């Protein structure tokens, strides 16, 4: 490879190497782990609990959104426990509708990670408040979900049955891991009995205890198995924005307020009017003489020096051959669009020289520019050919 080729391709090769390194770094950068992801081995994931449940014979299905859960090939029913990671995507209508569609399942388990998550969107009277400390079981009545002596490392959320309107609490409602000092009847685990239009609902205010990093502490593993392993099948629902009942946005226009349409149209019209106004004010384009006159001979010499500096004999010889073909067409009275093959035959007939030699001389700029000696020889032959026709 010549020095000119190295100089020509070196920046592009360097750019390709930089792009490859950056792509490798971006590919190796892990995305932030999704909390409570049943397929993640990250400390905030829950893959450990899921694998233990499968080892115990529970069929665990990871479902993308509540729509896929209720409209899938295996709709939930008797013998199924459904776990919902959070209720953030559910709305005032989609929440109660979901609970009604799951009325036949064994149990609906809801993870409540923060007080900002409103479990009452499901249509059940529940109030969430910040958790505190490491409460012991202390259930309000016996339950197979929690045994005496069970403890959790910390309670993220306390859940209190009822709502601000003072609605009656359903009989059979129980709380565990409660706020014994406050006496509010709230607990980190709230169990609501089944009714005609809903299944058993268990709200868990300590979801962090089920993660890979916390599952081996206190009674976390046992609590997780009792909450989720009571049925032959567990449908673990990973929430999806479509759960709210609205179409998922497909672009920027879908998430913009509808009243912005008039503003955008008005702005576009103003820009168009400004462009027309300024265009008319500037007037037509005028030509101006160059400050200096550059002779063709100077341009030719400068271009030749550039070819010589880059040692680019091929392009230099191609330029010489193109000039010769142009002048030969004019000398022989041929159109400027005459192909090189037709020109070669005409020159060979006019000079009584072999066709192959003329074709090589007028078109081959690669082998004829293999080195400086071959380049000079070919240039002289082109000049001699033109002079022979001019006589």
LUMPA-364747 format. One line per 10 residues: number of its first residue (from 1); for each residue x, y, z of C-alpha. Coordinates in nm, 4 decimals, always signed. Each point is the difference from the previous one (the first is absolute). Last residue first. Layout:
LUMPA-364747
NUM = X Y Z ~ ...
//
This chain:
LUMPA-364747
391 = -0.0109 +1.6438 -3.8778 ~ -0.2407 +0.0392 +0.2903 ~ -0.0663 -0.3729 +0.0235 ~ +0.3653 -0.0828 +0.0698 ~ +0.0202 +0.2836 +0.2568 ~ -0.2857 -0.1571 +0.1983 ~ +0.1652 -0.3415 +0.0014 ~ +0.3387 +0.1473 +0.0976 ~ -0.1580 +0.1830 +0.2955 ~ -0.1665 -0.3207 +0.1179
381 = +0.3274 -0.1911 -0.0444 ~ +0.1822 +0.2592 +0.2111 ~ -0.2532 -0.0340 +0.2819 ~ +0.0290 -0.3808 -0.0148 ~ +0.3796 +0.0146 +0.0290 ~ -0.0164 +0.2448 +0.2920 ~ -0.2435 -0.2219 +0.1914 ~ +0.1986 -0.3166 -0.0729 ~ +0.3166 +0.1628 +0.1352 ~ -0.1776 +0.1364 +0.3102
371 = -0.1411 -0.3360 +0.0997 ~ -0.3068 -0.2191 -0.0605 ~ -0.1715 +0.2785 -0.1900 ~ -0.0670 -0.1903 -0.3243 ~ -0.1265 -0.2957 +0.2072 ~ -0.2722 +0.2176 +0.1476 ~ -0.0843 +0.2677 -0.2545 ~ -0.1147 -0.2320 -0.2803 ~ -0.2405 +0.1986 -0.2166 ~ +0.1774 +0.1965 -0.2793
361 = +0.3343 -0.1848 -0.0252 ~ -0.1447 -0.3431 +0.0589 ~ -0.2678 +0.0531 -0.2649 ~ +0.2598 +0.1344 -0.2485 ~ +0.2224 -0.3037 +0.0558 ~ -0.2918 -0.2396 -0.0352 ~ -0.1159 +0.1611 -0.3262 ~ +0.3388 -0.0363 -0.1667 ~ +0.1182 +0.3136 -0.1866 ~ -0.1005 +0.1070 -0.3504
351 = -0.0318 +0.3608 +0.1281 ~ -0.3524 +0.0859 -0.1179 ~ -0.1340 -0.3524 +0.0347 ~ +0.1421 -0.0354 +0.3526 ~ -0.1398 +0.3439 +0.0953 ~ -0.3496 -0.0960 -0.1203 ~ +0.0115 -0.3371 +0.1754 ~ +0.1074 +0.1620 +0.3279 ~ -0.2709 +0.2665 -0.0259 ~ -0.2663 -0.2692 -0.0396
341 = +0.1337 -0.1814 +0.3067 ~ +0.0246 +0.3223 +0.2054 ~ -0.3642 +0.0853 -0.0584 ~ -0.0886 +0.3052 -0.2162 ~ -0.1864 +0.2549 +0.2137 ~ +0.2206 +0.2922 -0.1152 ~ -0.1136 -0.0645 -0.3555 ~ +0.2697 -0.1024 -0.2534 ~ +0.1705 +0.2373 -0.2424 ~ +0.3338 -0.1879 +0.0065
331 = +0.1918 +0.2918 +0.1551 ~ -0.2851 +0.0792 +0.2419 ~ -0.0185 -0.3614 +0.1155 ~ +0.3802 -0.0060 +0.0328 ~ -0.0040 +0.3127 +0.2209 ~ -0.2503 -0.1473 +0.2460 ~ +0.1733 -0.3407 +0.0060 ~ +0.3335 +0.1701 +0.0714 ~ -0.1447 +0.2000 +0.2877 ~ -0.1567 -0.3102 +0.1511
321 = +0.3306 -0.1844 -0.0359 ~ +0.1882 +0.2767 +0.1835 ~ -0.2562 +0.0049 +0.2825 ~ +0.0180 -0.3794 +0.0338 ~ +0.3811 +0.0296 +0.0117 ~ -0.0198 +0.2385 +0.2966 ~ -0.2624 -0.2155 +0.1735 ~ +0.2198 -0.3090 -0.0304 ~ +0.3257 +0.1757 +0.0872 ~ -0.1160 +0.1012 +0.3463
311 = +0.3378 +0.0584 +0.1681 ~ -0.1855 +0.2314 +0.2405 ~ +0.2505 +0.2825 -0.0521 ~ +0.0080 -0.0721 -0.3745 ~ -0.3778 +0.0105 -0.0331 ~ -0.0076 +0.3257 +0.1979 ~ +0.2739 +0.1460 -0.2154 ~ -0.1948 -0.0928 -0.3143 ~ -0.3095 +0.1748 +0.1349 ~ +0.2009 +0.3145 +0.0601
301 = +0.1484 -0.0156 -0.3494 ~ -0.3425 -0.0403 -0.1596 ~ -0.1540 +0.2809 +0.2064 ~ +0.2846 +0.2310 -0.0968 ~ -0.0390 -0.0878 -0.3678 ~ -0.3731 +0.0658 +0.0171 ~ +0.0614 +0.3549 +0.1135 ~ -0.1424 +0.1187 +0.3319 ~ -0.1414 +0.3535 -0.0197 ~ -0.0261 +0.1881 +0.3275
291 = -0.2752 +0.1732 +0.1995 ~ -0.2615 -0.2188 -0.1694 ~ -0.2759 +0.1882 -0.1754 ~ -0.3388 +0.0110 +0.1740 ~ -0.3174 -0.1816 -0.0970 ~ -0.3420 +0.1017 +0.1248 ~ -0.2657 -0.2044 +0.1816 ~ -0.3454 +0.1482 -0.0152 ~ -0.1433 +0.2202 +0.2761 ~ +0.0858 -0.0045 +0.3703
281 = -0.3387 +0.1471 +0.0934 ~ -0.1955 -0.2643 -0.1890 ~ +0.1823 -0.2812 +0.1818 ~ -0.0362 +0.1716 +0.3374 ~ -0.3758 +0.0228 -0.0365 ~ -0.0386 -0.3536 -0.1362 ~ +0.2105 -0.1485 +0.2822 ~ -0.1858 +0.2015 +0.2633 ~ -0.3362 -0.1173 -0.1362 ~ +0.1174 -0.3638 +0.0112
271 = +0.1255 +0.0386 +0.3590 ~ -0.3301 +0.1596 +0.1061 ~ -0.2019 -0.2772 -0.1664 ~ +0.2063 -0.2653 +0.1814 ~ -0.0547 +0.1796 +0.3341 ~ -0.3767 +0.0201 -0.0580 ~ -0.0170 -0.3708 -0.0876 ~ +0.2017 -0.0915 +0.3104 ~ -0.2182 +0.2161 +0.2254 ~ -0.3229 -0.1443 -0.1433
261 = +0.1236 -0.3550 +0.0580 ~ +0.1146 +0.0721 +0.3557 ~ -0.3552 -0.0398 +0.1307 ~ +0.0350 -0.3783 -0.0403 ~ +0.2692 -0.0186 +0.2661 ~ +0.3151 -0.1787 -0.1195 ~ +0.0421 -0.3691 +0.0824 ~ -0.1245 -0.1390 -0.3312 ~ +0.1956 +0.2547 -0.2091 ~ +0.3286 -0.1225 +0.1482
251 = -0.0490 -0.3497 -0.1297 ~ -0.1649 -0.3387 +0.0471 ~ -0.1805 +0.0718 +0.3260 ~ -0.1541 -0.3206 +0.1460 ~ -0.3744 +0.0036 -0.0472 ~ -0.1962 +0.0640 +0.3152 ~ -0.1507 -0.2617 +0.2320 ~ +0.2337 +0.0756 +0.2880 ~ +0.1606 -0.3425 -0.0479 ~ +0.1542 +0.1261 -0.3269
241 = +0.2869 +0.1474 +0.2030 ~ +0.1085 -0.3593 +0.0804 ~ +0.0310 -0.1617 +0.3418 ~ +0.1979 -0.3265 +0.0319 ~ -0.2623 -0.2536 +0.1076 ~ +0.1254 -0.3158 +0.1729 ~ -0.2630 -0.2663 -0.0692 ~ +0.0612 -0.2768 +0.2558 ~ -0.1415 -0.3450 -0.0681 ~ -0.0587 -0.3037 +0.2225
231 = -0.1165 +0.2231 +0.2811 ~ +0.1241 +0.0734 +0.3557 ~ +0.3520 +0.0903 -0.1059 ~ -0.0279 +0.3801 -0.0247 ~ -0.0733 +0.1280 +0.3497 ~ +0.1166 -0.3081 +0.1897 ~ +0.3248 -0.0258 -0.1982 ~ +0.0730 +0.3719 +0.0371 ~ -0.0640 -0.0097 +0.3742 ~ +0.2357 -0.2947 +0.0411
221 = +0.2755 +0.1743 -0.1970 ~ -0.0371 +0.3265 +0.1933 ~ +0.0041 -0.1544 +0.3489 ~ +0.3094 +0.1931 +0.1179 ~ +0.2445 +0.0617 -0.2880 ~ +0.0535 -0.2410 -0.2891 ~ -0.2339 +0.1847 -0.2407 ~ +0.1712 +0.3374 +0.0448 ~ +0.2465 +0.0349 -0.2906 ~ -0.1961 -0.2192 -0.2386
211 = -0.3180 +0.1991 +0.0585 ~ -0.3031 -0.1231 +0.1973 ~ +0.0702 +0.2099 +0.3114 ~ +0.0004 +0.3147 -0.2163 ~ -0.3712 -0.0549 -0.0574 ~ -0.0765 +0.0946 +0.3663 ~ -0.3440 +0.1618 -0.0227 ~ -0.1650 -0.3110 -0.1412 ~ -0.3675 +0.0255 -0.0911 ~ -0.1893 -0.3264 +0.0031
201 = -0.3275 -0.0190 -0.1920 ~ -0.2278 -0.3024 +0.0116 ~ -0.2062 +0.0037 -0.3160 ~ -0.2503 +0.2671 -0.1111 ~ -0.3624 +0.0487 -0.1040 ~ -0.1799 -0.2364 +0.2374 ~ +0.2517 +0.0594 +0.2777 ~ +0.3348 -0.1476 +0.0973 ~ +0.1631 +0.1074 +0.3249 ~ +0.2389 +0.2948 +0.0226
191 = +0.3512 -0.0598 +0.1351 ~ +0.2251 +0.2915 +0.0968 ~ +0.3721 -0.0463 +0.0594 ~ +0.2175 +0.2890 +0.1192 ~ -0.2621 +0.0790 +0.2594 ~ -0.2494 +0.2663 +0.0965 ~ -0.2417 -0.0350 +0.2945 ~ +0.0686 +0.3567 +0.1083 ~ +0.1347 -0.0884 +0.3433 ~ +0.3072 +0.2159 -0.0520
181 = +0.2224 -0.2206 +0.2141 ~ -0.1124 -0.3257 -0.1589 ~ +0.0586 +0.1195 -0.3561 ~ -0.0584 -0.3371 -0.1618 ~ +0.1964 -0.2926 -0.1332 ~ -0.3334 -0.1629 -0.0830 ~ -0.3426 +0.1298 -0.0962 ~ -0.3321 -0.1813 -0.0300 ~ -0.3256 +0.0423 -0.1891 ~ -0.2409 -0.2825 +0.0841
171 = -0.3022 +0.2256 +0.0268 ~ +0.0287 +0.2825 -0.2465 ~ +0.0943 +0.3369 +0.1466 ~ -0.2796 +0.2560 +0.0038 ~ +0.0592 +0.3221 -0.1917 ~ +0.1248 +0.2938 +0.2090 ~ +0.0178 +0.2440 -0.2923 ~ +0.3781 +0.0219 +0.0332 ~ +0.0381 -0.3630 -0.0975 ~ -0.0176 -0.3466 +0.1558
161 = +0.2757 -0.2526 +0.0632 ~ +0.3423 +0.1463 +0.0905 ~ +0.3164 -0.0861 -0.1873 ~ +0.3422 +0.0850 +0.1432 ~ +0.2724 +0.0361 -0.2635 ~ +0.3705 -0.0852 -0.0246 ~ +0.0053 -0.2299 +0.3027 ~ +0.3459 -0.1148 +0.1042 ~ +0.1992 -0.3167 +0.0678 ~ -0.3074 -0.2201 +0.0273
151 = -0.0991 -0.2294 +0.2854 ~ -0.1873 -0.3271 +0.0397 ~ -0.0355 -0.1073 +0.3634 ~ -0.3625 -0.1052 -0.0308 ~ -0.0766 -0.1061 -0.3517 ~ -0.1073 +0.2078 -0.2951 ~ -0.1853 -0.1144 -0.3109 ~ -0.2043 -0.2687 +0.1732 ~ -0.1925 +0.2709 +0.1876 ~ -0.1009 +0.0438 +0.3629
141 = -0.1513 +0.3380 +0.0952 ~ +0.1271 +0.3574 +0.0464 ~ +0.3484 -0.1154 -0.1015 ~ +0.2907 +0.0962 +0.2287 ~ +0.2709 -0.1114 -0.2445 ~ +0.2938 +0.1990 +0.1350 ~ +0.0721 +0.3535 -0.1162 ~ +0.3410 +0.1130 -0.1291 ~ -0.0090 +0.3799 +0.0079 ~ -0.2495 +0.2311 -0.1698
131 = -0.2172 -0.0014 -0.3070 ~ -0.1331 +0.3101 -0.1738 ~ -0.3774 +0.0138 -0.0626 ~ -0.2423 -0.1780 -0.2313 ~ -0.3799 +0.0129 +0.0402 ~ -0.2165 -0.2848 -0.1285 ~ -0.3697 -0.0162 -0.0919 ~ -0.0158 -0.2297 -0.3066 ~ -0.0721 +0.1257 -0.3536 ~ +0.3348 -0.1016 -0.1455
121 = +0.1035 +0.3672 -0.0060 ~ -0.0085 -0.0311 +0.3811 ~ +0.3539 -0.1412 -0.0212 ~ +0.1428 +0.3528 -0.0474 ~ +0.3763 -0.0112 -0.0553 ~ +0.1309 +0.3168 +0.1608 ~ +0.0304 -0.1913 +0.3291 ~ +0.2832 -0.2026 -0.1526 ~ +0.0803 -0.3566 -0.1123 ~ -0.3496 -0.1510 +0.0033
111 = +0.0182 -0.3506 -0.1503 ~ -0.3490 -0.1345 -0.0793 ~ -0.0908 -0.3680 +0.0393 ~ -0.3264 -0.1223 -0.1541 ~ -0.1058 -0.3396 +0.1370 ~ -0.1724 -0.3205 -0.1085 ~ -0.1237 +0.1349 -0.3331 ~ -0.3741 +0.0137 -0.0802 ~ -0.0562 +0.3748 +0.0517 ~ +0.2898 +0.0913 -0.2295
101 = -0.2183 +0.1795 -0.2567 ~ -0.1635 +0.2024 +0.2799 ~ +0.3380 +0.1086 +0.1395 ~ +0.1076 +0.1091 -0.3467 ~ -0.3168 +0.2045 -0.0541 ~ +0.0498 +0.1642 +0.3419 ~ +0.3482 +0.1206 -0.1077 ~ -0.0844 +0.0838 -0.3637 ~ -0.2659 +0.2515 +0.0981 ~ +0.1766 +0.2226 +0.2547
91 = +0.3318 -0.0576 -0.1802 ~ +0.2723 -0.2635 +0.0143 ~ +0.3538 +0.0855 -0.1092 ~ +0.1378 +0.0631 +0.3496 ~ -0.1565 -0.3169 +0.1436 ~ +0.3197 -0.1864 +0.0880 ~ +0.1733 -0.3361 -0.0423 ~ -0.3269 -0.1890 -0.0535 ~ +0.0003 -0.3619 +0.1154 ~ -0.2752 -0.2397 -0.1096
81 = -0.0511 -0.3360 +0.1719 ~ -0.1614 -0.2658 -0.2143 ~ -0.1811 -0.3251 +0.0886 ~ -0.3396 +0.1426 -0.0964 ~ +0.0205 +0.2487 -0.2834 ~ +0.2548 +0.1940 -0.2008 ~ -0.0359 +0.0131 -0.3781 ~ +0.2449 -0.2332 -0.1741 ~ +0.0132 +0.0954 -0.3698 ~ +0.0158 +0.3682 +0.0877
71 = -0.2739 +0.2640 +0.0316 ~ -0.0041 +0.0357 +0.3791 ~ +0.3751 -0.0159 +0.0576 ~ +0.1032 +0.1731 -0.3231 ~ -0.2166 +0.2949 +0.0999 ~ +0.1435 -0.0054 +0.3521 ~ +0.3500 +0.0688 -0.1256 ~ +0.2884 -0.2120 -0.1242 ~ -0.0565 -0.3381 +0.1659 ~ +0.2704 -0.2090 +0.1701
61 = -0.1412 -0.3512 +0.0512 ~ +0.1072 -0.2015 +0.3051 ~ -0.1180 -0.3620 +0.0189 ~ +0.0415 -0.0979 +0.3656 ~ +0.1644 -0.3392 +0.0549 ~ +0.2266 +0.0803 +0.2956 ~ +0.2977 +0.0548 -0.2331 ~ -0.2116 +0.2555 -0.1848 ~ -0.0627 +0.1891 +0.3238 ~ +0.3719 -0.0048 +0.0780
51 = +0.0771 +0.1396 -0.3457 ~ -0.2504 +0.2844 +0.0458 ~ +0.1400 +0.0911 +0.3423 ~ +0.3536 +0.0277 -0.1392 ~ -0.1143 +0.1925 -0.3091 ~ -0.1353 +0.2835 +0.2117 ~ +0.2061 +0.2973 -0.1172 ~ +0.1434 +0.2788 +0.2196 ~ +0.3219 -0.1941 +0.0700 ~ +0.0344 -0.0608 -0.3774
41 = -0.0765 -0.3560 -0.1141 ~ -0.2833 +0.1316 -0.2185 ~ -0.2803 -0.2075 -0.1552 ~ -0.2640 +0.0718 +0.2654 ~ +0.0714 +0.3761 -0.0150 ~ -0.0736 +0.1310 +0.3505 ~ +0.1696 +0.3351 -0.0714 ~ +0.1095 +0.0479 -0.3627 ~ +0.3804 -0.0056 -0.0266 ~ +0.1643 +0.3046 -0.1525
31 = +0.1312 -0.0783 -0.3479 ~ +0.3352 -0.1702 -0.0199 ~ +0.2848 +0.1657 -0.1799 ~ +0.1763 -0.2664 -0.2062 ~ -0.1867 +0.0952 -0.3166 ~ +0.0877 +0.3665 +0.0460 ~ +0.3678 -0.0835 +0.0461 ~ +0.0026 -0.2260 -0.3048 ~ -0.1697 +0.2662 -0.2103 ~ +0.2544 +0.2616 +0.1143
21 = +0.2896 -0.2312 -0.0903 ~ -0.1471 -0.0780 -0.3434 ~ -0.0645 +0.3687 -0.0724 ~ +0.3594 +0.0867 +0.0960 ~ +0.1329 -0.2755 -0.2271 ~ -0.2170 +0.1208 -0.2902 ~ +0.1227 +0.3590 +0.0473 ~ +0.3631 -0.1169 -0.0021 ~ -0.0601 -0.1941 -0.3219 ~ -0.1633 +0.3063 -0.1545
11 = +0.2855 +0.2288 +0.1033 ~ +0.2641 -0.2489 -0.1358 ~ -0.1646 -0.0493 -0.3412 ~ +0.1405 +0.2941 -0.1951 ~ +0.3349 +0.0183 +0.1744 ~ +0.0560 -0.3717 -0.0543 ~ -0.1073 +0.0270 -0.3634 ~ +0.2427 +0.2863 -0.0578 ~ +0.2876 -0.1934 +0.1559 ~ -0.0599 -0.2904 -0.2390
1 = -0.1386 -0.3368 +0.1032
//
